Amino acid sequence: MENTARRSQFFLPVRPQLTTTATPDYTPLIYMHRSIPFTELTALYSISDVCLLASTRDGMNLVAFEYVACQAKRHGVLVISEFAGAAVFMGRGSITFHPNNPDHIAEAIHKGVTMNAEERKENYEKLREFIYANTR
């Protein structure tokens, strides 16, 4: 599927929810399709509750590592496509999904945003330990 069509497949269905549920103090989803400076990116990683990596082929491994590295305080949830290479070795602490199945994607996102704090921390620790052991 062409990138533009794929972006529309994910973003257009949620646009009405964004306009009705967003407030000046709360935005449930931030969709950005542009390059941003690394410092801004890491700031966004550090404040997000969930990181969705919807790769349709291997890739995005560094994003997964960076997200976990920025989550020491929040214990954000990594929701990752089973096609991303990182899913193979980070699957124990993340939620995986099939990127061509919208229902599977929705279920994975829902599980991520509704996960309790204890489970979030347990999963984060699994990911952190993996990264610590394999990137030194």
N, C-alpha and C positions, 0 to 999 in steps of 0.2 A: 504494500500500500504506500502511496506517495506520502511524504512527510506532511504536506499541507492537509491532505485528507485525514491523515491519522490524528493530527492536532485537533482538527474540527470534530472528529469522532469523540474525543475525550472532553474538549472544552465546551462545545456548544450545549450539550445537555445540562451542564451544571451552571451555565451563565444565569438563568433565572433565579436559582437558589442563591447565588452570590449577591444579586441585587436586592433580594428580599431578606436575607439573613445577616448581611454585613452591617456593622455599625462603625462609628468612628473608633471604637475601642476593640473591635473584634472583626477579623476577616477570616472566614473558615478556609479559604483556599486562595493562594496567590499563584497565578499562572503567569509566568514570564517566558517569553520566547525571544530572548536577546542575550547577548554577551554582557556580563557584568564583571566589575573588578573583583579579584579574589578576596579582598577584605570584606566587601559587601556580601559576597557569596558565603563566606564562613560565618558572618553575622546572621544571615538568614538560616543557615544550617543550625546555628546554636539556639535560635528561638522557635524552631519548628517542632511540632509534635510528631509529625510523620514525614518521611522522605519516600516518595514514590518514584521508583525507577522502572519505567515501562519499556525496556529495550525489547526489540523483536529479534535481535541477534546479539552475540557476545559483545560486551562493551559495558561502559559505565562502572567498571570496577573501582577506579580511583574515586568516583563520586561516593560510592558506598563507604570506602575507607575514610574519606574526608568527613562525611556526615557523622559517622560514629565518633571520630576524633573530636568533633565539636559538641558532642552530647554528654559530656561528663556530668553535668548538673541536671539536665532535663530527662535523660534516658529516653530519647525519642525512638520511635519505632521505624525500622527499615522494612519497607514493603517493596519487594524486588521481583522482577520478572524471572521466571525459571530459565529464560534464555540468556540472561546476563551471566557471565562467567563467575562473578562474585557469589551468585546464588548457590553454586556448587559447594563452596567452602564456607559460606556465611549463612547457610540455610538453617542451622540450629538456633540462631538468635534472631532470625528475621521471619517475615511472612512472605511466602512465595505465591505466585499466581501465573496463569497462562495469559500472555499479553493480547491474544486474539479473542479472548472470551470476556466480554464486558461484564457479565454477571460475576465471573470469578474476580475480576478487578475490583468491582464494587464491594464484594464480600471481603476481600483482603483489606481494602481501605477502611471499611466499617470496623473490622476486627482491630485494625491499628489504632483508630481514633477512640475506640471504646475500651481498649485494654487497660486493666487496672495498674496502679503504680507499682505494685510488687512484681507483677509479671513483666512490666516494662523494664524494671531494674534488672531482673534475672536475665532477660534477653540481651540487654545492653552489656552486662558483664560477660556473657558468652562471646559477643562480638568484640568487645574490648580486649579480652584475653587472646582471641585469635589474632587480632591486629598486632598486639604487643609482642606476641611470640613469633610472628612472621614478618615483621617489618623493621626489625632492629638490625 
